[in-house]
Amino acid sequence: MLRKELVPKRTWRNSLSTEPNLPLLGGTCREASRLISESLDRELTRRERWALRLHTVLCTACRRFADECRLIRSFIENMPAALRQEWFRSASSLSPDRKIQIRRLLTEAREADSRE
């Protein structure tokens, strides 16, 4: 049996991390979604990749979010150039109501996954 102090907690922070808010064990969904988004635009550090990988192994909602981001990126990259430019112009910002709706849907999906 493991001693209680040897069992890692989700709230522990890695003091060696170059990222100030990157937790030891994969982090929160908010941190994971930030890393997922950033991974589309830049190469993550090894520490970030491992934290994200560990989190997405444990969290179905974030794993789904990462898959959907990659799928959307793929669709956008394969769009004809003229259509892509028009789409970027029309989709440059979300209304405040739409942002609230998206947050609500993500919260509901996370809660549904935690009940499974």
Beta strands, then each sheet from edge to edge (+ up, - down):
end
